[in-house]
C-alpha cells in the first residue's frame, strides 16, 4: 500500500514537472495568434489570459505576449510605449530559458523575441542594438535548425534574417560588416514563397497570414516590385475580412503602386471596433490618397491622423498636405496656418518629414505643378499631363519650378512608356537643376539609369547611376544615393 502511494506521489510530481515546462500551440494559443494577426488585440489578450489560467507554464504564452507588444508598437509607433516595453525582452527571454529545452520551440521562441525587438529597435532608430539582436536571433535559429531540421517556424524567421541583412542600405553597410553578417533579400523572399506553398501540408498552416504579410511588405518596400500589384492583392485575399492588418497592407500596396482609387476603397471598408488596435497610419494613407485626386474629404482623415497619432513619423508631412489642400482651394489663411504647423510640429527622422520641412520653408508652390504632382502620385497620369498641357519651362518664373516642370513631364512620360520623351525631359531637369538643392536632377539621373537598365544597356545605366551619385547637397540625398548604389550593384558595376 505504501509502495503504491509512493508511486502515485512520484507520478504526480513527475506530471507537475512536465506541466511546468512545455510549449503548446493549443486552441487558445492558436486563436490568440490569429487574433494578433488580425490586430484584434483585446481578443488576443483575453485568449492569452485564458491560457494562463488553464496552462500557466505554456511557453507559447510568453511568445504571444511579445507578439502583442510587437504589432501594437508597429501600429502606434509610440516612442514612450517603446521605451516602457523594451525591457520586457530580457524578462521574457529569462522565462523562456526555464522552459522545456527539448522542444523545437525552445530556441525558436527566444530567437523570435530577439528578431521582433530587432525590427522594433530599427524602427525607433536604435540601429546598432537592432543589428546585435538580429545576429543573436540568427545564431539561435541556426542552432535550432541543426537540432530540428525543417522546423517550419525556424525556416520563416531564417528567411526574414536573410532579407534583413540582404537589404541593408549602403549607408549602413559598416554595421553589417562589423557584425559579420550578410544576406540576400531575393533569396529570402523566394524561401518565404516556398514555405507558403507548403504550409497547407503542415501543422503550421495557421502561420499563413504572417507569411503573406512578410512577402507583401518585403516585395513592395524592399524589392520595390511595383508591377506585382495583382499577384500581391490576390495573395492578401486569402486573409479573412476581419483582419485590419490585411486592410493596412492592401492600402500600402495600392498606394505604392499608384492604384489610388483602390487605396480609398480598401481603407474606407476597413473593419472597425474596440477590439482592434488603433492604427493611425491608415488615416494618413487615406488622407494622402484623397489629396491625390483633389478630393474635398481630404482634411478629415489627415485631421484624424494628427489628432490621434502619438508616434514620430509623417506629422510634418500630414500638416503640409493639409496646407496644400487649402492652397488648392485658394484658402490662403488656412494654408499659411498649416504650413506653420508643419514647421513647428513633429520630427525630421523620416525623409518625408525632412522634405516637408524643406518645402514649408520654401516659397509657395505653383498650383499647376502641385496638382500635376498629386495626380501623378495617384496614378492619374492623363490628368497630370493635362495639367501641364500647353506649357513650357519658360512659363515659370522660379528656377525651382522650371526644373520641376521638366522633371514632372519626365516622370509622366516614364510611367506611360514614352521613354524617349521621358529621357529628354529628365536631361533638361539635370541640366537646369544639378547645381541646386532640389532632388529633381539627382532623381532624374537615377530614373534614366533605370530606363537603360531595363533596356539592358548597362553601360548607359551605369553612367546615369554614377551621375546621380555625383550630384550632392540635395533633398533625399541618402535615399537616392542608396538606390543608385543598388542599381550599380545590380548591373555589376
C-alpha positions in Angstrom: 0.0 0.0 0.0 2.8 2.4 0.9 4.6 1.5 -2.3 1.5 2.3 -4.4 1.1 5.5 -2.5 4.8 6.5 -3.2 4.4 5.6 -6.8 1.4 7.9 -7.1 3.3 10.7 -5.4 6.3 10.2 -7.8 3.9 10.1 -10.8 2.2 13.3 -9.6 5.4 15.1 -9.0 6.7 14.0 -12.5 3.5 15.2 -14.0 3.9 18.6 -12.3 7.5 18.9 -13.6 6.2 18.0 -17.1 3.5 20.6 -16.8 5.9 23.2 -15.6 7.8 23.1 -18.9 6.1 22.9 -22.2 5.4 24.7 -25.5 1.9 24.0 -26.9 0.2 25.8 -29.7 -3.2 24.6 -28.4 -6.6 26.0 -29.3 -6.3 29.1 -27.1 -2.9 30.0 -28.3 -3.7 29.4 -32.0 -6.8 31.6 -31.7 -4.8 34.3 -29.8 -2.1 34.2 -32.6 -4.8 34.6 -35.3 -6.4 37.5 -33.4 -3.0 39.2 -33.1 -2.5 38.9 -36.9 -6.0 40.5 -37.4 -4.8 43.2 -34.9 -7.7 42.3 -32.6 -5.6 42.9 -29.5 -8.4 42.8 -27.0 -9.5 39.4 -28.1 -5.9 38.2 -28.2 -5.2 39.4 -24.6 -8.4 37.6 -23.4 -7.4 34.4 -25.0 -3.8 34.6 -23.6 -5.3 35.2 -20.1 -7.5 32.2 -20.6 -4.4 30.1 -21.5 -2.6 31.4 -18.4 -5.4 30.1 -16.2 -5.6 26.7 -17.9 -1.9 26.1 -18.7 0.2 28.7 -16.9 3.6 27.1 -17.8 3.0 27.1 -21.5 6.0 28.9 -23.1 3.9 30.0 -26.1 2.2 32.4 -23.8 5.4 34.4 -23.4 5.9 34.4 -27.2 2.4 35.6 -27.8 2.7 38.4 -25.3 5.7 39.6 -27.2 3.7 39.4 -30.5 1.1 41.6 -28.9 3.7 44.3 -28.0 5.4 43.9 -31.4 2.3 44.5 -33.5 1.0 47.1 -31.1 4.2 49.2 -31.3 4.3 48.8 -35.1 0.8 50.1 -35.2 1.1 53.0 -32.8 4.8 54.0 -33.4 4.6 55.4 -29.9 8.2 56.2 -28.6 7.1 56.4 -25.0 5.4 52.9 -25.2 8.6 51.6 -26.9 10.8 52.8 -24.0 8.3 51.4 -21.5 8.1 48.0 -23.0 11.6 47.2 -24.3 12.9 46.0 -21.0 10.4 43.1 -21.2 12.6 41.5 -23.8 15.2 40.3 -21.2 12.4 39.3 -18.7 10.7 37.1 -21.3 13.9 35.6 -22.6 14.8 34.6 -19.0 11.4 33.0 -18.5 11.8 31.0 -21.8 15.2 29.7 -20.7 13.5 28.0 -17.8 11.1 26.1 -20.1 11.3 22.8 -21.9 14.8 22.7 -23.6 13.8 19.6 -25.6 11.1 21.4 -27.6 11.8 22.8 -31.1 10.1 25.9 -29.8 12.7 26.4 -27.0 15.4 28.1 -29.1 12.9 29.3 -31.7 10.8 31.3 -29.3 13.9 33.0 -27.9 15.1 33.8 -31.5 11.7 35.2 -32.4 11.7 37.6 -29.5 15.2 38.8 -30.4 14.1 39.2 -34.0 10.9 41.1 -33.2 12.8 43.5 -31.0 15.4 43.9 -33.7 12.7 45.1 -36.0 11.3 47.5 -33.4 14.7 48.9 -32.5 15.4 49.6 -36.1 12.0 51.3 -36.4 12.8 53.6 -33.5 16.3 54.4 -34.7 18.4 52.1 -32.4 20.3 50.6 -35.3 23.4 49.1 -33.6 21.4 47.3 -30.9 19.0 46.2 -33.6 21.8 44.6 -35.5 23.1 42.7 -32.4 19.6 41.4 -31.8 19.2 40.2 -35.4 22.6 38.5 -35.2 21.6 36.7 -31.9 18.4 35.6 -33.5 20.2 34.2 -36.5 22.6 32.2 -34.3 19.7 30.7 -32.2 17.8 29.8 -35.4 20.8 28.1 -37.0 21.4 26.1 -33.7 17.7 25.1 -33.7 17.9 24.1 -37.4 20.7 21.7 -36.6 18.6 20.1 -33.9 15.3 20.2 -35.7 15.8 20.3 -39.5 12.8 21.6 -41.4 11.0 23.1 -38.4 8.7 25.5 -40.3 8.7 28.5 -37.9 12.5 28.4 -37.9 12.5 28.5 -41.7 10.2 31.5 -41.8 12.5 33.5 -39.4 15.7 32.4 -41.2 14.2 33.7 -44.5 13.5 37.0 -42.7 17.0 37.4 -41.4 18.3 36.8 -44.9 16.0 39.6 -46.2 17.1 41.9 -43.4 20.8 41.6 -44.0 20.4 41.5 -47.7 18.6 44.8 -47.9 20.6 47.0 -45.5 21.1 50.4 -47.3 24.6 51.1 -48.5 25.0 53.9 -45.8 24.6 51.2 -43.1 26.9 48.5 -44.6 29.5 49.3 -41.9 27.2 47.8 -39.3 26.7 44.6 -41.2 30.5 44.3 -41.7 31.1 44.9 -38.0 28.5 42.2 -37.2 30.0 39.8 -39.8 26.5 39.3 -41.3 25.3 39.2 -44.9 22.1 38.2 -46.7 20.2 38.1 -49.9 16.7 39.7 -50.0 15.6 38.0 -53.2 16.6 34.6 -51.9 14.8 35.3 -48.6 11.5 36.2 -50.4 11.8 33.1 -52.6 12.2 31.0 -49.5 9.1 32.6 -47.9 7.1 31.9 -51.1 8.2 28.2 -51.0 7.2 27.9 -47.3 3.8 29.5 -48.1 3.2 26.9 -50.8 4.0 24.0 -48.4 2.2 25.4 -45.3 -1.2 23.7 -46.0 0.6 20.4 -45.8 2.0 21.0 -42.3 0.6 21.6 -38.9 1.7 25.2 -39.1 -0.9 26.3 -41.7 -2.1 28.9 -39.2 1.2 30.8 -40.0 -0.2 31.6 -43.5 -1.3 35.2 -42.7 2.0 36.2 -41.2 3.9 34.8 -44.2 1.6 36.7 -46.6 2.3 39.9 -44.5 6.0 39.4 -44.9 6.0 38.5 -48.6 3.8 41.5 -49.5 5.6 44.2 -47.4 9.1 43.0 -48.4 8.1 42.8 -52.1 6.8 46.4 -52.1 9.1 48.1 -49.5 12.4 46.3 -50.0 12.3 44.8 -53.6 10.2 47.7 -55.0 8.4 45.3 -57.4 5.8 47.9 -58.4 4.4 45.6 -61.1 3.4 42.9 -58.6 0.1 44.6 -57.6 -2.4 41.9 -58.9 -0.3 39.0 -57.5 0.0 40.5 -54.1 -3.6 41.6 -53.8 -4.6 38.1 -54.8 -2.4 36.7 -52.1 -3.9 39.1 -49.5 -7.4 37.9 -50.4 -6.5 34.7 -48.6 -6.6 36.6 -45.3 -10.0 37.0 -43.6 -12.3 40.0 -43.9 -11.9 40.6 -40.1 -8.2 41.4 -40.5 -7.2 45.0 -40.0 -3.7 44.0 -40.9 -4.9 42.8 -44.3 -6.6 46.2 -44.9 -3.5 48.1 -44.0 -1.3 46.0 -46.4 -3.9 46.3 -49.2 -3.8 50.1 -48.8 0.0 50.2 -48.6 0.5 48.1 -51.8 -2.2 50.1 -53.7 -0.6 53.4 -52.7 2.9 52.3 -53.6 1.8 51.1 -57.0 -0.4 54.2 -57.8 -3.7 52.4 -57.6 -5.2 55.4 -55.7 -8.9 54.7 -56.0 -8.3 51.2 -54.6 -6.4 52.7 -51.6 -9.6 54.6 -50.8 -11.9 51.6 -51.3 -9.8 49.3 -49.1 -9.2 51.8 -46.3 -12.8 53.0 -46.1 -14.0 49.4 -45.9 -11.7 48.6 -43.0 -13.0 46.6 -40.1 -13.7 48.7 -37.0 -14.5 48.2 -33.4 -13.0 48.4 -29.9 -11.3 45.0 -30.2 -8.8 46.4 -32.8 -5.6 48.2 -32.0 -5.5 51.8 -33.1 -3.8 52.2 -36.4 -3.4 55.9 -37.2 -1.3 55.4 -40.3 -4.5 54.2 -42.1 -5.9 57.7 -41.7 -2.6 59.2 -43.0 -2.7 56.9 -46.1 -6.4 57.7 -46.7 -5.8 61.4 -46.4 -2.9 61.3 -48.9 -5.0 59.2 -51.3 -7.8 61.6 -51.2 -5.5 64.6 -51.8 -4.1 62.8 -54.9 -7.5 63.0 -56.5 -8.0 66.5 -55.0 -11.0 65.2 -53.0 -13.0 67.6 -50.8 -12.9 65.0 -48.0 -9.1 65.1 -47.8 -8.9 67.1 -44.5 -11.0 64.7 -42.4 -8.6 61.7 -42.5 -5.5 63.9 -42.0 -7.1 65.7 -39.1 -7.8 62.4 -37.5 -4.2 61.3 -38.1 -2.6 64.3 -36.4 -5.0 64.3 -33.5 -4.8 60.6 -32.8 -1.2 59.7 -33.7 1.4 59.6 -30.9 4.4 58.4 -33.0 7.3 60.2 -34.6 6.8 59.9 -38.4 4.7 61.8 -41.0 3.4 64.6 -38.7 5.1 67.4 -40.6 4.1 65.8 -43.9 0.5 65.5 -42.8 0.3 69.2 -41.8 1.9 70.3 -45.0 -0.5 68.2 -47.0 -3.4 69.9 -45.2 -1.8 73.2 -46.1 -1.6 72.1 -49.8 -5.2 71.0 -49.8 -6.3 74.5 -48.7 -3.9 76.1 -51.1 -5.6 74.2 -53.9 -8.9 75.6 -52.6 -7.5 79.1 -52.6 -7.8 79.4 -48.8 -4.5 81.2 -48.1 -5.3 81.8 -44.4 -5.6 78.0 -43.7 -2.7 77.3 -46.0 -0.4 79.6 -44.0 -1.7 78.1 -40.7 -0.9 74.5 -41.6 2.5 75.5 -43.1 3.4 77.0 -39.7 2.3 73.8 -38.1 4.5 71.8 -40.4 7.4 73.9 -39.4 6.9 73.5 -35.6 5.2 70.1 -35.1 6.7 66.7 -35.4 10.2 65.4 -36.1 12.6 65.1 -39.0 13.7 61.5 -38.7 11.8 60.2 -41.8 12.8 61.6 -45.2 9.2 62.6 -45.9 9.2 64.9 -42.9 12.6 66.3 -43.8 11.2 67.1 -47.2 8.0 68.6 -45.7 10.0 70.9 -43.5 12.1 71.9 -46.5 9.0 72.7 -48.6 7.4 74.5 -45.7 10.4 76.9 -45.6 10.4 77.4 -49.4 8.3 79.7 -51.4 4.7 78.7 -52.2 4.4 76.1 -54.9 2.9 76.7 -58.3 -0.7 75.4 -58.4 -0.4 73.6 -61.7 2.7 71.8 -60.7 1.2 70.9 -57.4 -1.9 69.4 -58.9 0.2 67.6 -61.5 2.3 66.2 -58.7 -0.7 64.8 -56.8 -2.4 63.4 -59.9 0.9 61.7 -60.8 1.3 60.2 -57.3 -2.2 58.8 -57.5 -1.5 57.2 -60.9 -3.8 59.7 -62.8 -1.2 60.2 -65.5 -3.6 61.6 -68.1 -4.8 64.2 -65.6 -1.3 65.1 -64.6 -0.3 65.5 -68.2 -3.4 67.6 -69.0 -2.5 69.9 -66.1 0.8 70.7 -67.8 -0.5 70.9 -71.3 0.4 73.9 -73.5 3.1 74.9 -71.0 6.8 75.3 -71.4 9.6 75.8 -68.8 9.7 79.5 -69.9 6.2 79.9 -68.5 7.6 79.6 -65.0 9.5 82.4 -63.2 11.3 80.4 -60.5 14.2 78.2 -61.4 12.7 75.6 -59.0 9.5 75.5 -61.0 11.3 75.3 -64.3 13.3 72.3 -63.1 10.2 70.6 -61.6 8.2 71.1 -64.8 10.8 69.2 -66.8 11.2 66.6 -64.1 7.4 66.1 -63.8 7.0 65.7 -67.5 9.8 63.1 -67.5 8.1 61.2 -64.7 4.7 61.1 -66.5 6.2 60.0 -69.8 8.3 57.4 -68.0 5.2 55.9 -66.4 3.3 55.9 -69.6 6.0 54.1 -71.6 7.1 57.1 -73.7 10.8 56.6 -72.7 12.3 58.9 -75.4 10.3 61.9 -74.2 11.0 60.9 -70.6 14.7 60.9 -71.1 14.7 64.3 -73.0 12.8 65.9 -70.1 14.9 64.2 -67.4 18.0 65.5 -69.2 16.6 69.0 -69.1 15.9 68.7 -65.4 19.5 67.5 -64.8 20.9 70.4 -66.9 18.8 73.0 -65.0 19.0 71.5 -61.5 22.3 69.7 -60.9 23.7 72.6 -59.0 20.6 73.3 -56.9 19.5 71.8 -53.6 16.3 70.3 -55.2 16.2 66.5 -55.6 14.8 66.7 -59.2 18.1 66.5 -61.0 19.5 63.6 -59.0 16.3 61.6 -59.2 16.1 62.3 -62.9 19.5 60.8 -63.4 18.5 57.8 -61.3 15.3 57.4 -63.4 17.3 57.4 -66.7 19.6 54.8 -65.2 16.6 52.6 -64.5 15.2 53.0 -68.0 18.6 52.0 -69.6 18.9 49.1 -67.1 15.5 47.8 -68.2 16.7 48.1 -71.8 19.8 46.0 -70.8 22.0 49.0 -71.8 24.2 48.6 -68.7 26.9 51.0 -69.9 24.5 53.9 -70.1 22.6 52.8 -67.0 25.9 52.9 -65.0 26.8 56.3 -66.4 23.5 57.8 -65.1 23.6 55.9 -61.8 27.1 57.5 -61.3 25.8 60.8 -62.4 23.1 60.6 -59.7 25.8 59.9 -57.1 27.9 62.9 -58.4 25.1 65.3 -57.6 25.4 66.4 -53.9 23.7 68.5 -51.3 20.1 67.8 -52.4 16.9 66.6 -50.8 16.5 62.8 -50.4 20.3 62.5 -50.7 20.6 59.3 -48.7 17.6 57.6 -50.4 18.7 58.5 -53.9 22.3 57.6 -53.3 21.3 54.2 -51.9 19.1 53.5 -54.9 21.9 54.5 -57.3 24.4 52.2 -55.5 21.9 49.4 -55.6 21.4 50.0 -59.3 25.2 49.8 -59.9 25.3 46.6 -57.9 22.5 45.0 -59.9 24.3 45.7 -63.2 27.7 44.6 -61.8 29.5 47.9 -61.7 
